[in-house]
Amino acid sequence: MPLFNAFKTRAEAVSSEVHRFPSKMEAMGFILEFLKKEGIEDSVGTCACWAPCPFLEGFDAKRLTEIVPGLHFEVTRQRAAGAKIGISQMDWGLADTGTLVQDATAVEQRLVSTLPEIHLALLETGKILPDLPAVLRLIDPREASYLALITGPSRTADIERVLTIGVHGPVRVVIVCIDPEKEAA
Amino acid sequence: MTRPFKQDIHNALENANLAGALTRFSEAYVVSRAKAYEGIDFEALRARVAEIKGGAAGRLQELAAEFTEKVEAKGARVFRTDSPEKVRDYILNLARERGVRSIVKSKSMASEEIHLNAALQKAGIEVRETDLGEWIIQLSGQRPSHMVMPAIHLKKEEVAEIFSQELRERLSSDIPRLVQVARTEMRQKFLEADLGISGANIAVAETGTLVLVTNEGNGRMVTTLPKIHVAIVGLEKLIARFEEVAPILQALPRSATAQLLTSYVTMITGPVPNTDGSLKELHIILLDSRRTAMARDPKFKQGLQCIRCASCLNVCPVFRLVGGHVFGHTYTGGIGVILTAWFNGLKKSEEIQGLCIQCGRCREVCPARIDIPGLIVEIRRNLAREEGQSLGQKAAYSIVNNRRVFHGLLRAAAIAQKPFVKDGFIRHLPLFLSDMTGFRSLPAIAAVPFRDRFREIRQPVTGERVAFFAGCLIDFAYPEIGEAVVTVLNKAGLEVVFPDRQTCCGAPAHYSGAFEVAAHNAADNIDALLQEEVRAVVSACPTCTAFLKYEFVNSLEETGLNRKARELSSRTVDFSSLVQKLVEGGRLRPAEIRETIPVTYHDSCHLKRTLGIFQEPRSLLAKAGYAVTEMFEADMCCGMGGSYSLKNPAISAHILERKLNNIRQTGTPLVAMDCPACVLQIRGGFDKEGGTVRVKHTAELLAERLR
C-alpha cells in the first residue's frame, strides 16, 4: 500500500495520528479502548459525539452507548460544543498531503470535526487517492455543498511565528484507517 | 518624501523587535518555502496559475454573471457593486432586518479595504475578528503589518498585555497559554453570534463555489455556527472552472506559509443546513471597487492574478526592515503598492512606491508570475505623467539627455571635486556626483575618464572586434575596471573598440518613471553602438547590460528603432558570460599556478535575476585560482539600487550593513562582484568603517590571473 504509507507519513508530519486496522471489528476495538482511555463519560466536557456514517452499519448503537456512557449518536450543536471527542467517517484521503476529505454538508458532520478537542476520523484505506486534483475530479461541488478538507489539527503561528496547535478547532486529529474486509473463506 | 513618512521609516528602522521578527522570518521562509516546493515544477505551476488567473481577469464581468447565476440557483443571494459604501449599507441593512447583535468574522482583506468593522461598530453591532492575529490587531487598535501574519510585529509580551487589558486579568506571555485564552474567549462568541462574515480565496464561476483557506478552524466555525453567512469577495477571486482550484491550492499554502496544504480548506456551494435544521442564509458580495478598471489596463491587468500569498513581502529586503505599517496600506509590500495604486488611488501609492529598490527578488518567487517591480516602475511613470517632474528632475534629465553637456559636467566635476549642484538636482544624476557620504564613502570622479584612457591602451590588432559599453560608473568613476575588461579580452585575442558617442544607459531615468528620457538615451546608444562592425557588444555593468539587452527593446517598442534595438539586443553580452565562452573555447587559460586566493562572491540583482548569470563568474574565479567561499544571502541586494540609496539613505544603509556583515562572516579578505554600482556601495561601506576587506570587480581579478 504505497498510497497508505505516503498518506501516513504526510499526515503524521502535520501532527495527525494515524492507526490502521485490518478489519472493522479491530478498528471498533481500538475506538472503544480510545474512548475509555480518554475518560469519556456522560457529562459536559467529557462526552463524545459520533456522526452518522457507513462504518456503523452492522453495529448496535444502543449497545455501544451502554458500553461507553457518554457516547452519543444524536449530534446536536450543544452536545458537540460540550464534547471532548467527535467521531466521523471521511470520504477520501490524499496521500501527498495527508489530507482528509469529506462531504460535510450535513451539519452533524461539521459539528463533530469542528468543536470537540479531539477529532477521530475514520477512513477506508482503499479511499486514499494520490492528490488533490484526483479528488477534485471525483467531486461535483453542486452535489456537495460543503466540502471539508482537513490536514492535521487546528494550528496558528500568529504570535511570534511559534507554531501552536489547537487554536479554534480540534487539538488532536486521530485517523483510524480500516482495510477492506476479506471475503470469508 | 513627506516628513511624516520619513519619520515612519525612521521609527520602523529603529524598532529592533520589528526588524528582528521580520528578518528572522524572511530568513526561515526562504528555506521552508524551498522545502515545501520540493518535487514540484514551480515554473510550470506558476505558469498555470498565471494562465488561470490571467484568463479570469480578462473576463471578470462574464464570470461574475455566471457565478451569480449558478449560486443563486442554489439559493444564495449575490450583491455585486463597485462601491465600498454600498457594501457597508447592504450588510448594515441585513443586520438591522435580522436583528443581528453580534458578528464573528474570519479573515477578509476585502472587508479591511472597505473599513467594514468601523461602520458596523458605529451601528452598535459587536464585531469580533476571530483569526488570532486579526483579533490581536483589532484589540490593539492597529492595522495588520503583514497580509498573512497580521501581528508579526508584536512580541508575545505585548500580546499578553493586550489580552490582559481585554480580559481584565493578568496573563503571562506563555504562547500556548495565550492561544488557549483566545480559544476559550472566542468559543463563546462563535456559539452566540447571529451572523458570520468571511472572505474567500477563490470563487468558481462554473459551480458557484467559494473556497476558504485557513489554519485555525475559525473559517469553519464562522460558516457553520451562525445562521447567516456573508462572504465578501473581491472580483479578482473569480476563476472559470472548478478544476482550476487545484493549481491555486498547490501554490497558495506553499508560498504563503510553506505548508503543503493548510489545516482547513472549505468549499461552499450555496446555502447549507444550520444546526437547527433550517437552511443557512448565504449572501455573497462581489466587490468590484476598481478591479474592472484595472483589468482593462493592458499592463496592470496582471496585478489581478495575485493570490495573496505575501511571498513578495517575505523575500523583500526593504519590507523586512520597515514592515507593512510603513510599506503598504490595506495590502502591503510590493503587490500592496500596486493594489493600493488602483483600489485606493494612484496618489495613495506615491510614497510607498518609492520603497521598492527594484532588486527583482519578488518577481522570482511570485506564484502568479506577476512582474511586481515592472508594475511599480509603471506606477512611477503614471505618477510622473500625472504630477509632472520637479524642476530638479527636469534640469537633471535635460542634461543626461544631452551627452556632450552631461559628459562635460562630469569632467568639470572631476576638477572641482566638490559638490557644486543642489540636492534636488543631483538626486537624479548618476550618484557619484553627490556629496551624501553619510553611511559610505563615494569614489572621486576620475581625473581621466575611461573614454580618454582608452585611447592610450595599446591593443593587439587581430581584426576580431568587440565593442565595449562602459556605462557612467566605469567611464567616470572606475576606469580601472574598464581597463581590466580590455586586458582580459585582449589576452583572448579580441580587439576592443569604444564607440565614443555612447552615453548613460537610461536606467536612472527609467526607474524614476521618466520613460521618454530613457527612450532618448536608448536611441542615442543604439545609434552609437551599431556604428561599429563588431562581433559583440560587451558591458561590465549588469544594469547597463540588462538595458541594452531588454529594456531598449521595450522602450522603443512603438518606434521605428525597434528593429535596431533588437539587433543590439542580440549582440549584447555581459562580461562574465563572454569570458566564460572564451575560456571554454580555449582562448583564455589560467596563468601559471600561484597560491590560491580566498574570495567570496556577491550576486548583483540585475546579473542574477534579469540576466540569469551566477555560475559563470564563480566558475571563472575558480579557474583563475580563487577559492570561492559562499556568503549567506549572496544574491540579496546590497542596498544600492542606483539613486535609491540617495532617496532612501537610511534603508540603503541598513541593507548594506547586513551585506557587509555577511561578507565579513566568510572570513575572506576579498569580495568579488560583477557590477560597478555594487562596488561603489560595498567598497564605500567598508571604506567608511575602515575595514580591510578588498572589494573588486570580477574583471579586475581575472585580468591578473588569466592569460
Interface residues (C-beta under 8 A of the other chain):
Chain A: R10 V14 T76 R77 A81 D96 T97 G98 T99 T105 A106 V107 R110 L111 T114 L115 L132 P133 L136 R137 D140 P141 R142 A144 S145 Y146 L147 A148 L149 I150 T151 G152 P153 S154 R155 T156 A157 D158 I159 E160 R161 V162 T164 G166 V167 H168 G169 P170
Chain B: A21 R24 F25 A28 K70 K74 T130 D131 L132 G133 I136 M149 P150 A151 I152 L154 K155 K156 V159 I175 P176 L178 V179 A182 R183 M186 R187 F190 L191 V204 T207 G208 T209 N215 E216 G217 N218 R220 M221 T223 T224 L225 F242 E243 V245 A246 L249 Q250 T257 Q259 L260 L261 T262 S263 Y264 V265 T266 M267 I268 T269 G270 P271 V272 P273 N274 T275 D276
